[in-house]
Amino acid sequence: MLVWDNYTHHVDAAMRELIAARSRLTVFRFPSYTPDLNPAESV
């Protein structure tokens, strides 16, 4: 399982190839900016 945050540096071609090569991998993609999922964002 991969929880992917969609950060700009994490969506490059190398990452897409890595995911494509692993058919058993389940990917959960977050929106690129989710302050509600990061409690430290309000600090």
N, C-alpha and C positions, 0 to 999 in steps of 0.2 A: 504494500500500500504506500502510495506517495501522496502527501498533502502538499500541493503546489501553490505557492502564494502569488504566482503570476507577476512577480517583481520583474522589471525590465531586463535585468541582467540574467534572470533565470529562464527566459523564454527564447534563448538563442538556438541556432541550428543543432549544436552539439547535444543540448538537452532534449530536443524533439527526437533526435536520432536514438538517444539512449532509451527513451520511453517506447519508441516504435519497435526497438529490438527486443523488448520484453513484453510479450503478449499477455503474460499472466499478471502483469502489474495493473493494479487498480489505481486510477488517478482521480483525486478530488481537487478541483481547481477553485481557489478563492479569487474574488475580484482583486484587481491590482491595489486597491486601497480600501482597507476595512478597519477603521479605528475602533469600531464596536467589538471586534474580535481580539483587540489588543488592550488589556486593562491599563498598561503602562502609558498608553497614549494620552490619557487624561492627567497624568502626573506632571 
